[in-house]
Amino acid sequence: MSGHDVIVIGAGAAGIAAARRLTEAGLDVVILEARNRVGGRAYTDETFAAHPVELGAEFIHGQNVATWEWVRAHGVATTGEAHRYQQWFHWGGQLLDSEAFYLLAGDLHRMQQRLRHSRAREGGEDVSAAVLFDGWEGATGTPLSAEGRRLVDNMVAQGTAAEGEELGVLASGEATYEGDGDRRHFRLLAGYSDLMRRAAAGLEVRLSTAVSRIEWSEGAVQVATSGGTLEAATAVITLPLGVLQSGDVTFLPELPRGKQDAIARINPGAIGKVVLKFDSCVWPPDLTFLWTPRDTQLWWRPGQGQEAEEPVLTAFFGGDDARAMAARTVADAAMYAMEDLEAITGKKLASRLVDYRVLAWNNEPYTQMGYSSLPPGGRGLRAALAATNHPLYFAGEATSTTRPATVHGAIESGIRAAGEILGRAT
């Protein structure tokens, strides 16, 4: 049994951020990671194409977010201002650019605005996003069409990894993302995995070391792993919410009731990606995002902004569609997505498909989720999850009250947990 000042469980963005800050302060820190790589839900396929393809986190969301500190520290290149984008829509059996789409479907734009404004309301009873949509009447005094409702549901599902009935409108308003700046989408030219490896360089990280039990008492933590038992004065828990909910890691004694309630009630969410490579481009050349009322929900070009972009499209989907895709075999999921794309483009594509990748994050044993969201009445659950139970400290995107479901929110949570440990020591 070996002793450390701090054991950090999980080498995702939150765990790396916590370990960096604690190591800089002179503490003896070890990170335990069940996977054979660092990065957690930031995971880049570096062999699929001439450019990186993200199978997990895709973008830096905003000009001022914490991720840029790592980008600048390591001299990492991004698409920056070069990443201009055009939204397209599959609507009424047609491919429409955003201008043409909103001329035909202006009520959907007003629906998006209503959802944003509703999230900002204070007081009153929290309702699900589904209830909000059910009561919607557009400028003509009529409800959304079936196609319109499906498109709005898809926008919610990919943005929150949840269905409308799972999502609390007021609870979700906790996530203000205030201070992030213009929330444009920037890409890392070498991929997220490259950034995570650089950020973790110099830290003691034990890969392929799954944690099974955490015993804690005042001033001491013992962590049982696949490689033996480690001991420390404190621990930072950055396990994904899905893993905490699964019970695969046992806490002795059990966590306090308020913490258990937060773990049980926060939505873990479901996210999946299907990446298809073709022999040539079969979509509008200026396409960045393609919204669809079909099961694949949202498509984009993962190579946009790269010097040598290959003809690759990513389908990104959340909620029930992601759960359904996770139940398919890899090959079946790829073919199902390709058939969706055939319906969208009106082109036969089977003979033109070169390769594919599929990743259902809910099927990953050390993740078991997409990203988190709050149910109706869920205000305060993230703060309860983040609360310290000395000597246990908690971090990860699900603990971020203002920036959940983002890499930069996870980074900030790790820095917060490290600060709590250092503050207690002074």
C-alpha positions in Angstrom: 0.0 0.0 0.0 1.5 3.3 -1.1 0.7 6.8 0.3 0.0 10.1 -1.5 -1.3 13.5 -0.6 -4.1 13.3 -3.2 -5.6 10.5 -5.4 -7.5 11.8 -8.4 -9.9 9.3 -9.8 -10.3 9.8 -13.6 -8.0 11.3 -16.2 -10.5 13.3 -18.1 -10.5 17.1 -18.3 -11.6 17.6 -14.7 -9.1 15.1 -13.3 -6.2 16.5 -15.3 -7.1 20.1 -14.2 -7.3 19.2 -10.6 -4.0 17.3 -10.7 -2.2 20.1 -12.5 -3.2 22.6 -9.9 -2.4 20.4 -6.9 1.0 19.3 -8.3 1.9 22.9 -9.0 1.2 23.6 -5.3 3.7 20.9 -4.4 1.4 18.1 -3.4 2.1 14.4 -4.2 -0.7 13.5 -6.6 -1.5 10.4 -8.6 -4.3 10.0 -11.2 -6.0 6.7 -11.6 -7.6 6.0 -15.0 -9.5 2.9 -15.9 -9.0 3.4 -19.7 -5.7 3.0 -21.5 -5.6 6.7 -22.4 -6.2 10.1 -20.9 -9.0 12.5 -21.9 -12.2 10.8 -20.8 -15.1 11.9 -23.1 -12.6 13.8 -25.2 -11.4 11.2 -27.6 -9.9 11.7 -31.1 -9.6 9.1 -33.8 -6.2 9.9 -35.4 -6.2 7.2 -38.0 -9.6 7.4 -39.8 -8.7 10.3 -42.1 -5.9 12.7 -43.0 -7.2 15.0 -40.3 -8.3 14.2 -36.7 -11.9 13.0 -36.2 -13.5 13.6 -32.8 -15.5 10.7 -31.4 -16.2 12.6 -28.2 -16.0 16.3 -27.4 -15.9 18.2 -30.7 -15.5 21.9 -30.2 -14.2 24.7 -27.9 -17.5 26.5 -27.2 -16.7 30.2 -26.8 -13.9 32.8 -27.0 -13.2 33.2 -23.3 -13.5 29.7 -21.9 -11.0 27.9 -19.7 -9.9 25.5 -22.4 -8.0 28.3 -24.1 -5.6 28.5 -21.2 -4.4 25.0 -22.1 -4.4 25.8 -25.8 -2.2 28.8 -25.2 0.1 27.1 -22.7 0.9 24.3 -25.2 0.9 26.3 -28.4 -1.9 24.3 -29.9 -3.4 25.4 -33.2 -7.2 25.9 -33.7 -9.4 26.8 -36.6 -9.9 30.2 -35.1 -11.5 32.8 -37.3 -11.2 30.4 -40.3 -14.1 28.3 -39.0 -17.0 30.2 -40.5 -20.1 28.0 -40.8 -23.4 27.7 -42.7 -26.4 25.8 -41.3 -28.5 23.7 -43.6 -31.8 22.0 -42.9 -33.6 18.9 -44.2 -37.2 20.1 -44.3 -40.2 19.1 -46.3 -38.1 16.6 -48.3 -35.6 19.4 -49.4 -32.2 20.6 -48.4 -32.5 24.2 -47.5 -29.9 26.8 -46.3 -30.8 28.7 -43.2 -32.2 31.7 -45.0 -34.6 29.6 -47.1 -35.5 27.4 -44.1 -36.5 30.3 -41.8 -38.6 31.8 -44.5 -40.6 28.5 -44.6 -40.4 27.7 -40.9 -40.1 30.9 -39.0 -42.2 29.5 -36.1 -39.3 27.2 -35.3 -37.0 30.1 -34.9 -39.5 31.7 -32.5 -39.8 28.4 -30.6 -36.0 28.4 -30.0 -36.2 32.0 -28.7 -39.1 31.1 -26.4 -37.2 28.2 -25.0 -34.2 30.4 -24.2 -36.3 33.1 -22.6 -38.2 30.5 -20.6 -35.0 29.2 -19.2 -34.2 32.6 -17.9 -37.4 33.0 -15.8 -37.3 33.1 -12.1 -39.8 31.5 -9.7 -42.9 29.5 -10.6 -43.3 25.8 -11.1 -40.6 24.1 -13.2 -42.0 22.3 -16.2 -40.4 20.0 -18.8 -39.4 21.2 -22.2 -41.9 18.8 -23.6 -44.8 20.6 -21.8 -43.5 23.9 -23.1 -43.6 22.6 -26.7 -47.0 21.0 -26.2 -48.5 24.4 -25.5 -46.8 26.2 -28.3 -48.8 28.0 -30.9 -47.1 29.8 -33.7 -47.8 33.1 -35.4 -50.8 31.5 -37.2 -52.3 30.2 -33.9 -51.6 26.6 -34.8 -49.4 24.0 -33.0 -46.1 22.9 -34.5 -46.4 20.4 -37.4 -45.3 16.9 -36.7 -42.1 17.5 -38.7 -41.5 20.8 -36.9 -42.0 19.2 -33.5 -39.6 16.4 -34.4 -37.0 18.9 -35.5 -37.3 20.9 -32.3 -37.1 17.6 -30.3 -33.9 16.7 -32.1 -32.4 20.1 -31.3 -33.1 19.6 -27.7 -31.9 16.0 -27.7 -28.5 16.7 -29.3 -28.0 19.8 -27.2 -28.8 18.2 -23.9 -28.5 14.5 -24.5 -32.0 14.2 -23.1 -35.6 14.1 -24.3 -37.9 17.1 -23.7 -39.8 15.3 -20.9 -36.6 14.7 -19.0 -35.4 18.3 -19.1 -36.5 20.9 -16.6 -36.8 24.3 -18.3 -36.1 26.4 -15.2 -33.6 24.0 -13.7 -31.7 24.2 -17.0 -31.5 27.9 -16.5 -28.8 27.4 -13.9 -26.4 26.9 -16.8 -25.9 30.5 -17.9 -22.4 30.1 -19.5 -21.9 33.7 -18.5 -18.6 35.1 -19.5 -17.9 32.5 -22.2 -18.0 35.2 -24.8 -19.2 34.7 -28.4 -20.1 31.0 -28.3 -18.7 30.2 -31.7 -17.4 26.7 -32.3 -13.6 26.4 -32.6 -11.8 23.2 -33.5 -8.5 21.9 -32.3 -6.5 21.1 -35.5 -4.6 18.2 -33.9 -7.7 17.0 -32.0 -8.8 17.0 -28.3 -6.8 13.9 -27.5 -3.6 15.7 -28.4 -4.5 18.6 -26.0 -5.3 16.2 -23.2 -2.0 14.3 -23.6 -0.2 17.6 -23.5 -2.1 18.8 -20.4 -1.4 15.6 -18.6 2.3 15.5 -19.4 4.5 15.4 -16.3 1.7 14.2 -14.1 1.7 10.7 -12.5 -1.1 8.9 -14.4 -1.7 5.2 -13.9 -3.7 4.0 -16.9 -5.7 0.8 -17.1 -6.3 1.1 -13.4 -10.0 0.7 -12.7 -11.3 1.7 -9.2 -13.7 -0.7 -7.5 -14.0 0.6 -3.9 -13.3 3.9 -2.1 -13.1 3.8 1.7 -13.0 7.1 3.4 -12.8 8.5 6.9 -11.5 11.8 8.4 -8.1 12.5 7.0 -7.7 9.2 5.0 -8.8 7.5 1.8 -8.1 4.0 0.6 -8.8 3.2 -3.0 -9.0 -0.4 -4.2 -8.1 -0.8 -7.8 -7.3 -3.5 -10.4 -3.7 -2.9 -9.6 -3.9 -2.9 -5.8 -4.8 -0.5 -3.0 -3.6 3.0 -2.7 -3.8 5.4 0.3 -4.0 9.2 0.5 -5.1 12.0 2.7 -7.7 13.2 0.2 -9.3 12.1 -3.1 -10.8 14.0 -6.0 -13.7 12.0 -7.6 -14.2 12.8 -11.3 -16.0 9.7 -12.2 -18.7 10.3 -14.8 -22.3 10.5 -13.4 -23.2 7.3 -15.4 -20.5 5.4 -13.5 -21.6 6.8 -10.1 -25.2 5.8 -10.9 -24.2 2.2 -12.0 -22.8 1.4 -8.5 -19.6 -0.1 -10.2 -17.6 1.9 -7.6 -18.5 1.2 -4.0 -18.2 3.9 -1.3 -17.5 2.8 2.3 -19.2 4.3 4.2 -22.0 5.3 1.8 -22.1 8.8 0.6 -24.5 11.2 2.4 -28.1 11.1 1.4 -28.1 14.4 -0.3 -25.2 13.3 -2.5 -26.9 10.1 -3.3 -30.1 12.0 -4.3 -28.1 14.2 -6.6 -26.4 11.3 -8.2 -29.7 9.5 -8.7 -31.7 12.5 -10.0 -29.4 14.3 -12.4 -29.9 13.0 -16.0 -26.8 11.2 -17.3 -27.9 11.7 -20.9 -27.2 9.6 -24.0 -25.0 10.6 -26.9 -23.8 8.8 -30.0 -21.7 9.5 -33.1 -21.6 7.8 -36.5 -18.8 9.0 -38.8 -19.0 8.1 -42.5 -16.2 8.5 -45.1 -17.1 8.7 -48.8 -15.2 8.6 -52.0 -16.2 12.3 -52.7 -18.4 15.0 -51.2 -22.1 14.3 -51.5 -23.4 17.4 -49.6 -23.4 21.2 -50.1 -19.8 22.3 -50.1 -20.4 25.1 -47.6 -22.3 22.9 -45.2 -21.1 23.0 -41.6 -24.2 21.9 -39.7 -27.2 20.0 -41.2 -30.3 19.7 -39.0 -32.8 17.0 -39.8 -36.0 15.7 -38.3 -34.7 12.2 -38.9 -33.1 9.9 -36.3 -29.6 11.1 -37.0 -30.6 14.6 -35.8 -27.5 16.6 -36.7 -24.6 16.2 -39.2 -21.4 18.1 -39.6 -18.0 18.1 -41.4 -15.4 17.1 -38.8 -12.6 18.2 -41.2 -13.8 21.7 -41.8 -11.0 24.2 -41.3 -8.3 21.5 -41.9 -5.8 22.0 -44.8 -6.5 18.6 -46.3 -10.2 17.9 -45.6 -11.5 14.5 -46.6 -15.1 13.7 -47.5 -16.2 12.8 -44.0 -19.5 13.5 -42.2 -20.4 13.0 -38.6 -23.9 12.2 -37.4 -24.3 13.4 -33.8 -27.5 12.5 -31.9 -28.8 12.4 -28.3 -31.6 11.1 -26.1 -33.8 8.2 -27.3 -32.2 8.1 -30.7 -28.8 7.7 -29.2 -30.1 4.9 -26.9 -31.7 3.2 -30.0 -28.5 3.5 -31.9 -26.5 2.0 -29.0 -28.6 -1.1 -29.2 -27.5 -1.8 -32.8 -24.3 -3.5 -33.9 -21.6 -1.1 -35.1 -22.1 -2.1 -38.8 -25.9 -1.8 -38.5 -25.7 1.6 -36.9 -23.4 2.8 -39.7 -25.7 1.5 -42.4 -28.8 3.0 -40.6 -27.1 6.4 -40.5 -26.1 6.1 -44.2 -29.7 5.3 -45.1 -30.8 8.5 -43.3 -28.2 10.4 -45.3 -29.5 8.9 -48.5 -33.0 10.1 -47.7 -31.6 13.6 -46.8 -29.5 14.0 -50.0 -31.6 12.0 -52.4 -28.5 10.0 -53.5 -27.6 6.4 -53.4 -24.5 6.2 -51.2 -23.8 2.5 -50.3 -21.2 2.0 -53.2 -19.5 5.3 -52.3 -19.0 4.6 -48.6 -15.3 4.0 -47.9 -15.2 3.5 -44.1 -17.1 4.3 -40.9 -16.7 4.7 -37.1 -19.5 4.3 -34.5 -19.3 5.3 -30.8 -22.2 5.0 -28.4 -21.0 6.6 -25.2 -23.6 4.9 -23.1 -22.1 1.6 -24.0 -18.6 2.6 -22.8 -18.1 0.8 -19.4 -16.0 3.7 -17.9 -18.5 6.4 -19.1 -22.0 5.0 -19.3 -23.5 8.4 -20.4 -23.4 11.3 -22.8 -23.4 14.4 -20.8 -25.6 15.6 -17.9 -28.8 17.7 -17.7 -31.3 18.6 -15.0 -34.9 17.2 -14.6 -37.9 19.4 -13.7 -37.4 20.6 -10.2 -33.6 19.8 -10.4 -32.2 23.1 -9.3 -29.5 22.7 -6.7 -28.7 19.1 -7.7 -25.4 20.0 -9.3 -24.3 22.0 -6.3 -25.2 19.0 -4.1 -23.1 16.7 -6.3 -20.2 19.1 -6.1 -20.3 19.6 -2.3 -17.3 18.4 -0.4 -17.5 15.4 1.9 -14.0 15.7 3.3 -11.7 13.9 2.5 -13.7 13.4 -0.7 -13.9 16.2 -3.3 -16.0 16.0 -6.4 -15.5 17.4 -9.9 -16.6 16.8 -13.5 -19.0 18.4 -15.9 -22.0 17.3 -14.0 -20.8 19.2 -10.9 -20.6 22.5 -12.8 -23.6 24.7 -12.0 -23.0 27.3 -14.8 -21.1 25.4 -17.5 -22.2 21.7 -17.5 -21.8 19.4 -20.5 -18.7 21.2 -21.7 -14.9 20.5 -21.5 -14.3 24.0 -20.1 -16.9 23.3 -17.4 -15.1 20.2 -16.4 -11.7 22.0 -16.4 -13.2 24.7 -14.1 -14.6 22.0 -11.8 -11.3 20.4 -11.4 -9.6 23.7 -10.6 -12.5 24.4 -8.1 -11.9 21.0 -6.3 -8.2 21.6 -6.1 -8.8 25.0 -4.6 -11.0 23.5 -2.0 -8.3 21.1 -1.0 -5.6 23.8 -0.9 -7.9 26.2 1.0 -8.5 23.6 3.7 -4.7 23.1 4.0 -4.0 26.7 4.7 
